[in-house]
């Protein structure tokens, strides 16, 4: 091989690597079983690409995580107000209409 051919092969290889990194994004190492699952989901969802399936799945996961965070905040808030709420309910019990109806019967 002459120098011109070798240099052309090197330039072509470098160009392809740069093109892949810029336009193709980062490669994912997906096992064959996962690839089949992605293909099945792609068909089921009517998605054009596997990437679209992954993006949709990530969106769903993000929404689930946000929901879990909200539920944790609500539970913490409920614990904080439960003592005061119990006190208020205890104050209203003597004036309950249900108790007065029970006493009438």
VMD Tcl script that builds the backbone (N, CA, C; Angstrom):
set m [mol new atoms 315]
animate dup $m
set s [atomselect $m all]
$s set {name element resname resid chain x y z} {
  {N N UNK 1 A 0.844 -1.183 0.000}
  {CA C UNK 1 A 0.000 0.000 0.000}
  {C C UNK 1 A 0.880 1.233 0.000}
  {N N UNK 2 A 0.444 2.185 -0.740}
  {CA C UNK 2 A 1.228 3.415 -0.755}
  {C C UNK 2 A 0.764 4.347 0.356}
  {N N UNK 3 A 1.504 5.381 0.578}
  {CA C UNK 3 A 1.250 6.325 1.653}
  {C C UNK 3 A -0.083 7.033 1.449}
  {N N UNK 4 A -0.420 7.331 0.226}
  {CA C UNK 4 A -1.676 8.029 -0.066}
  {C C UNK 4 A -2.883 7.165 0.331}
  {N N UNK 5 A -2.843 5.883 0.060}
  {CA C UNK 5 A -3.947 4.982 0.399}
  {C C UNK 5 A -4.075 4.828 1.912}
  {N N UNK 6 A -2.946 4.704 2.593}
  {CA C UNK 6 A -2.965 4.558 4.048}
  {C C UNK 6 A -3.511 5.821 4.696}
  {N N UNK 7 A -3.052 6.971 4.222}
  {CA C UNK 7 A -3.542 8.222 4.798}
  {C C UNK 7 A -5.039 8.381 4.540}
  {N N UNK 8 A -5.512 7.940 3.369}
  {CA C UNK 8 A -6.947 8.032 3.062}
  {C C UNK 8 A -7.759 7.135 4.009}
  {N N UNK 9 A -7.256 5.952 4.321}
  {CA C UNK 9 A -7.942 5.032 5.243}
  {C C UNK 9 A -8.000 5.649 6.638}
  {N N UNK 10 A -6.907 6.249 7.067}
  {CA C UNK 10 A -6.873 6.877 8.390}
  {C C UNK 10 A -7.855 8.042 8.456}
  {N N UNK 11 A -7.852 8.889 7.438}
  {CA C UNK 11 A -8.769 10.040 7.407}
  {C C UNK 11 A -10.213 9.565 7.389}
  {N N UNK 12 A -10.498 8.533 6.588}
  {CA C UNK 12 A -11.859 8.000 6.502}
  {C C UNK 12 A -12.310 7.439 7.852}
  {N N UNK 13 A -11.456 6.713 8.538}
  {CA C UNK 13 A -11.780 6.143 9.850}
  {C C UNK 13 A -12.054 7.240 10.869}
  {N N UNK 14 A -11.194 8.248 10.891}
  {CA C UNK 14 A -11.386 9.364 11.824}
  {C C UNK 14 A -12.683 10.094 11.514}
  {N N UNK 15 A -12.955 10.338 10.232}
  {CA C UNK 15 A -14.184 11.033 9.837}
  {C C UNK 15 A -15.416 10.252 10.297}
  {N N UNK 16 A -15.396 8.937 10.104}
  {CA C UNK 16 A -16.545 8.117 10.503}
  {C C UNK 16 A -16.756 8.160 12.015}
  {N N UNK 17 A -15.676 8.110 12.781}
  {CA C UNK 17 A -15.789 8.177 14.239}
  {C C UNK 17 A -16.355 9.522 14.687}
  {N N UNK 18 A -15.847 10.595 14.096}
  {CA C UNK 18 A -16.348 11.931 14.444}
  {C C UNK 18 A -17.815 12.052 14.059}
  {N N UNK 19 A -18.175 11.578 12.877}
  {CA C UNK 19 A -19.568 11.638 12.423}
  {C C UNK 19 A -20.480 10.874 13.372}
  {N N UNK 20 A -20.070 9.681 13.786}
  {CA C UNK 20 A -20.875 8.876 14.713}
  {C C UNK 20 A -21.094 9.610 16.029}
  {N N UNK 21 A -20.032 10.213 16.553}
  {CA C UNK 21 A -20.141 10.878 17.857}
  {C C UNK 21 A -20.988 12.136 17.784}
  {N N UNK 22 A -20.918 12.859 16.697}
  {CA C UNK 22 A -21.674 14.108 16.585}
  {C C UNK 22 A -23.125 13.839 16.223}
  {N N UNK 23 A -23.352 13.022 15.221}
  {CA C UNK 23 A -24.707 12.849 14.706}
  {C C UNK 23 A -25.437 11.635 15.248}
  {N N UNK 24 A -24.723 10.683 15.731}
  {CA C UNK 24 A -25.371 9.463 16.200}
  {C C UNK 24 A -25.555 9.449 17.710}
  {N N UNK 25 A -25.005 10.390 18.427}
  {CA C UNK 25 A -25.131 10.391 19.871}
  {C C UNK 25 A -24.221 9.355 20.496}
  {N N UNK 26 A -24.520 9.018 21.717}
  {CA C UNK 26 A -23.696 8.038 22.424}
  {C C UNK 26 A -24.253 6.641 22.206}
  {N N UNK 27 A -23.386 5.688 21.959}
  {CA C UNK 27 A -23.875 4.320 21.740}
  {C C UNK 27 A -24.313 3.674 23.046}
  {N N UNK 28 A -25.359 2.868 22.973}
  {CA C UNK 28 A -25.826 2.092 24.119}
  {C C UNK 28 A -25.488 0.627 23.877}
  {N N UNK 29 A -25.007 -0.026 24.899}
  {CA C UNK 29 A -24.739 -1.452 24.795}
  {C C UNK 29 A -25.989 -2.173 25.292}
  {N N UNK 30 A -26.788 -2.669 24.370}
  {CA C UNK 30 A -28.052 -3.321 24.705}
  {C C UNK 30 A -27.929 -4.806 24.415}
  {N N UNK 31 A -28.339 -5.601 25.396}
  {CA C UNK 31 A -28.296 -7.047 25.200}
  {C C UNK 31 A -29.398 -7.457 24.236}
  {N N UNK 32 A -29.225 -8.623 23.672}
  {CA C UNK 32 A -30.144 -9.086 22.638}
  {C C UNK 32 A -31.584 -9.211 23.154}
  {N N UNK 33 A -31.743 -9.689 24.381}
  {CA C UNK 33 A -33.092 -9.846 24.950}
  {C C UNK 33 A -33.758 -8.472 25.110}
  {N N UNK 34 A -32.979 -7.484 25.552}
  {CA C UNK 34 A -33.524 -6.139 25.704}
  {C C UNK 34 A -33.869 -5.533 24.349}
  {N N UNK 35 A -33.057 -5.848 23.353}
  {CA C UNK 35 A -33.326 -5.353 22.007}
  {C C UNK 35 A -34.653 -5.907 21.485}
  {N N UNK 36 A -34.899 -7.185 21.764}
  {CA C UNK 36 A -36.182 -7.779 21.341}
  {C C UNK 36 A -37.348 -7.110 22.063}
  {N N UNK 37 A -37.163 -6.834 23.356}
  {CA C UNK 37 A -38.221 -6.150 24.120}
  {C C UNK 37 A -38.492 -4.768 23.552}
  {N N UNK 38 A -37.415 -4.061 23.201}
  {CA C UNK 38 A -37.582 -2.732 22.599}
  {C C UNK 38 A -38.321 -2.817 21.271}
  {N N UNK 39 A -37.982 -3.807 20.471}
  {CA C UNK 39 A -38.663 -3.983 19.177}
  {C C UNK 39 A -40.144 -4.275 19.379}
  {N N UNK 40 A -40.455 -5.140 20.357}
  {CA C UNK 40 A -41.861 -5.456 20.638}
  {C C UNK 40 A -42.619 -4.208 21.086}
  {N N UNK 41 A -42.002 -3.446 21.984}
  {CA C UNK 41 A -42.646 -2.213 22.446}
  {C C UNK 41 A -42.794 -1.197 21.315}
  {N N UNK 42 A -41.809 -1.158 20.460}
  {CA C UNK 42 A -41.862 -0.231 19.323}
  {C C UNK 42 A -43.069 -0.543 18.433}
  {N N UNK 43 A -43.267 -1.822 18.163}
  {CA C UNK 43 A -44.411 -2.234 17.352}
  {C C UNK 43 A -45.718 -1.932 18.067}
  {N N UNK 44 A -45.771 -2.263 19.357}
  {CA C UNK 44 A -46.987 -2.076 20.144}
  {C C UNK 44 A -47.358 -0.600 20.272}
  {N N UNK 45 A -46.349 0.254 20.448}
  {CA C UNK 45 A -46.592 1.691 20.628}
  {C C UNK 45 A -46.765 2.419 19.307}
  {N N UNK 46 A -46.329 1.800 18.236}
  {CA C UNK 46 A -46.361 2.482 16.948}
  {C C UNK 46 A -45.262 3.527 16.834}
  {N N UNK 47 A -44.194 3.332 17.585}
  {CA C UNK 47 A -43.072 4.272 17.559}
  {C C UNK 47 A -42.245 4.036 16.297}
  {N N UNK 48 A -41.602 5.095 15.829}
  {CA C UNK 48 A -40.773 4.977 14.630}
  {C C UNK 48 A -39.405 4.386 14.942}
  {N N UNK 49 A -38.887 4.697 16.130}
  {CA C UNK 49 A -37.545 4.238 16.471}
  {C C UNK 49 A -37.512 3.692 17.891}
  {N N UNK 50 A -36.440 2.954 18.180}
  {CA C UNK 50 A -36.237 2.446 19.537}
  {C C UNK 50 A -35.936 3.600 20.490}
  {N N UNK 51 A -35.291 4.611 19.968}
  {CA C UNK 51 A -34.967 5.774 20.800}
  {C C UNK 51 A -36.243 6.437 21.295}
  {N N UNK 52 A -37.256 6.493 20.445}
  {CA C UNK 52 A -38.530 7.072 20.854}
  {C C UNK 52 A -39.148 6.251 21.990}
  {N N UNK 53 A -39.027 4.933 21.914}
  {CA C UNK 53 A -39.527 4.058 22.976}
  {C C UNK 53 A -38.794 4.363 24.277}
  {N N UNK 54 A -37.475 4.486 24.211}
  {CA C UNK 54 A -36.682 4.787 25.402}
  {C C UNK 54 A -37.031 6.153 25.975}
  {N N UNK 55 A -37.216 7.144 25.111}
  {CA C UNK 55 A -37.568 8.483 25.595}
  {C C UNK 55 A -38.931 8.477 26.287}
  {N N UNK 56 A -39.885 7.777 25.691}
  {CA C UNK 56 A -41.213 7.693 26.309}
  {C C UNK 56 A -41.134 6.984 27.663}
  {N N UNK 57 A -40.332 5.928 27.726}
  {CA C UNK 57 A -40.177 5.194 28.989}
  {C C UNK 57 A -39.527 6.076 30.050}
  {N N UNK 58 A -38.527 6.845 29.657}
  {CA C UNK 58 A -37.880 7.754 30.606}
  {C C UNK 58 A -38.857 8.810 31.112}
  {N N UNK 59 A -39.707 9.295 30.227}
  {CA C UNK 59 A -40.698 10.293 30.629}
  {C C UNK 59 A -41.665 9.717 31.665}
  {N N UNK 60 A -42.103 8.493 31.435}
  {CA C UNK 60 A -43.003 7.833 32.386}
  {C C UNK 60 A -42.307 7.633 33.732}
  {N N UNK 61 A -41.049 7.196 33.696}
  {CA C UNK 61 A -40.298 7.008 34.940}
  {C C UNK 61 A -40.132 8.319 35.695}
  {N N UNK 62 A -39.836 9.390 34.978}
  {CA C UNK 62 A -39.688 10.693 35.629}
  {C C UNK 62 A -40.988 11.127 36.292}
  {N N UNK 63 A -42.114 10.904 35.615}
  {CA C UNK 63 A -43.406 11.262 36.194}
  {C C UNK 63 A -43.696 10.432 37.447}
  {N N UNK 64 A -43.354 9.142 37.405}
  {CA C UNK 64 A -43.560 8.284 38.576}
  {C C UNK 64 A -42.712 8.741 39.754}
  {N N UNK 65 A -41.488 9.125 39.497}
  {CA C UNK 65 A -40.612 9.597 40.562}
  {C C UNK 65 A -41.153 10.889 41.159}
  {N N UNK 66 A -41.617 11.812 40.313}
  {CA C UNK 66 A -42.205 13.056 40.809}
  {C C UNK 66 A -43.437 12.777 41.662}
  {N N UNK 67 A -44.257 11.810 41.233}
  {CA C UNK 67 A -45.457 11.438 41.990}
  {C C UNK 67 A -45.070 10.889 43.356}
  {N N UNK 68 A -44.057 10.020 43.391}
  {CA C UNK 68 A -43.604 9.461 44.661}
  {C C UNK 68 A -43.097 10.543 45.604}
  {N N UNK 69 A -42.398 11.523 45.057}
  {CA C UNK 69 A -41.924 12.644 45.881}
  {C C UNK 69 A -43.093 13.430 46.459}
  {N N UNK 70 A -44.137 13.668 45.650}
  {CA C UNK 70 A -45.326 14.388 46.133}
  {C C UNK 70 A -46.008 13.608 47.243}
  {N N UNK 71 A -46.147 12.300 47.058}
  {CA C UNK 71 A -46.801 11.473 48.073}
  {C C UNK 71 A -46.018 11.523 49.384}
  {N N UNK 72 A -44.690 11.479 49.307}
  {CA C UNK 72 A -43.869 11.579 50.519}
  {C C UNK 72 A -44.090 12.920 51.213}
  {N N UNK 73 A -44.155 14.003 50.430}
  {CA C UNK 73 A -44.406 15.325 51.029}
  {C C UNK 73 A -45.770 15.375 51.687}
  {N N UNK 74 A -46.789 14.783 51.031}
  {CA C UNK 74 A -48.140 14.783 51.594}
  {C C UNK 74 A -48.175 13.973 52.890}
  {N N UNK 75 A -47.499 12.829 52.906}
  {CA C UNK 75 A -47.477 12.006 54.122}
  {C C UNK 75 A -46.799 12.759 55.267}
  {N N UNK 76 A -45.696 13.418 54.948}
  {CA C UNK 76 A -44.994 14.177 55.981}
  {C C UNK 76 A -45.889 15.307 56.508}
  {N N UNK 77 A -46.596 15.981 55.610}
  {CA C UNK 77 A -47.505 17.051 56.020}
  {C C UNK 77 A -48.639 16.496 56.879}
  {N N UNK 78 A -49.162 15.327 56.508}
  {CA C UNK 78 A -50.250 14.723 57.281}
  {C C UNK 78 A -49.792 14.372 58.689}
  {N N UNK 79 A -48.573 13.879 58.817}
  {CA C UNK 79 A -48.037 13.555 60.145}
  {C C UNK 79 A -47.905 14.834 60.975}
  {N N UNK 80 A -47.449 15.904 60.351}
  {CA C UNK 80 A -47.255 17.155 61.070}
  {C C UNK 80 A -48.565 17.753 61.596}
  {N N UNK 81 A -49.651 17.615 60.829}
  {CA C UNK 81 A -50.913 18.228 61.243}
  {C C UNK 81 A -51.836 17.267 61.978}
  {N N UNK 82 A -51.484 15.989 62.052}
  {CA C UNK 82 A -52.402 15.012 62.631}
  {C C UNK 82 A -52.685 15.269 64.114}
  {N N UNK 83 A -51.688 15.666 64.894}
  {CA C UNK 83 A -51.908 15.917 66.320}
  {C C UNK 83 A -52.889 17.067 66.521}
  {N N UNK 84 A -52.670 18.145 65.798}
  {CA C UNK 84 A -53.568 19.303 65.930}
  {C C UNK 84 A -54.966 18.954 65.436}
  {N N UNK 85 A -55.048 18.180 64.386}
  {CA C UNK 85 A -56.340 17.769 63.846}
  {C C UNK 85 A -57.095 16.903 64.861}
  {N N UNK 86 A -56.381 16.025 65.535}
  {CA C UNK 86 A -57.017 15.176 66.557}
  {C C UNK 86 A -57.555 16.022 67.704}
  {N N UNK 87 A -56.814 17.060 68.091}
  {CA C UNK 87 A -57.280 17.953 69.162}
  {C C UNK 87 A -58.577 18.654 68.761}
  {N N UNK 88 A -58.604 19.155 67.538}
  {CA C UNK 88 A -59.793 19.859 67.062}
  {C C UNK 88 A -60.983 18.913 67.006}
  {N N UNK 89 A -60.773 17.707 66.496}
  {CA C UNK 89 A -61.865 16.735 66.440}
  {C C UNK 89 A -62.366 16.370 67.835}
  {N N UNK 90 A -61.457 16.270 68.787}
  {CA C UNK 90 A -61.842 15.951 70.156}
  {C C UNK 90 A -62.713 17.055 70.742}
  {N N UNK 91 A -62.402 18.316 70.415}
  {CA C UNK 91 A -63.197 19.441 70.907}
  {C C UNK 91 A -64.604 19.426 70.343}
  {N N UNK 92 A -64.772 18.962 69.121}
  {CA C UNK 92 A -66.091 18.960 68.495}
  {C C UNK 92 A -66.944 17.751 68.863}
  {N N UNK 93 A -66.376 16.699 69.395}
  {CA C UNK 93 A -67.127 15.492 69.711}
  {C C UNK 93 A -68.293 15.729 70.669}
  {N N UNK 94 A -68.144 16.517 71.727}
  {CA C UNK 94 A -69.283 16.713 72.633}
  {C C UNK 94 A -70.475 17.373 71.941}
  {N N UNK 95 A -70.220 18.089 70.869}
  {CA C UNK 95 A -71.295 18.808 70.174}
  {C C UNK 95 A -71.784 18.066 68.937}
  {N N UNK 96 A -71.424 16.826 68.800}
  {CA C UNK 96 A -71.763 16.056 67.618}
  {C C UNK 96 A -73.269 15.826 67.523}
  {N N UNK 97 A -73.816 15.993 66.339}
  {CA C UNK 97 A -75.244 15.750 66.108}
  {C C UNK 97 A -75.571 14.272 66.247}
  {N N UNK 98 A -74.633 13.420 65.878}
  {CA C UNK 98 A -74.873 11.984 65.973}
  {C C UNK 98 A -75.062 11.560 67.425}
  {N N UNK 99 A -74.279 12.122 68.327}
  {CA C UNK 99 A -74.438 11.794 69.747}
  {C C UNK 99 A -75.802 12.234 70.241}
  {N N UNK 100 A -76.225 13.423 69.829}
  {CA C UNK 100 A -77.531 13.914 70.285}
  {C C UNK 100 A -78.660 13.062 69.732}
  {N N UNK 101 A -78.527 12.562 68.522}
  {CA C UNK 101 A -79.558 11.680 67.956}
  {C C UNK 101 A -79.589 10.351 68.687}
  {N N UNK 102 A -78.407 9.833 69.055}
  {CA C UNK 102 A -78.345 8.584 69.811}
  {C C UNK 102 A -79.015 8.725 71.167}
  {N N UNK 103 A -78.833 9.878 71.819}
  {CA C UNK 103 A -79.418 10.109 73.123}
  {C C UNK 103 A -80.941 10.240 73.038}
  {N N UNK 104 A -81.468 10.719 71.923}
  {CA C UNK 104 A -82.909 10.878 71.757}
  {C C UNK 104 A -83.615 9.540 71.568}
  {N N UNK 105 A -82.919 8.603 71.010}
  {CA C UNK 105 A -83.561 7.325 70.687}
  {C C UNK 105 A -83.677 6.401 71.862}
}
mol reanalyze $m
mol bondsrecalc $m
mol representation Tube
mol addrep $m
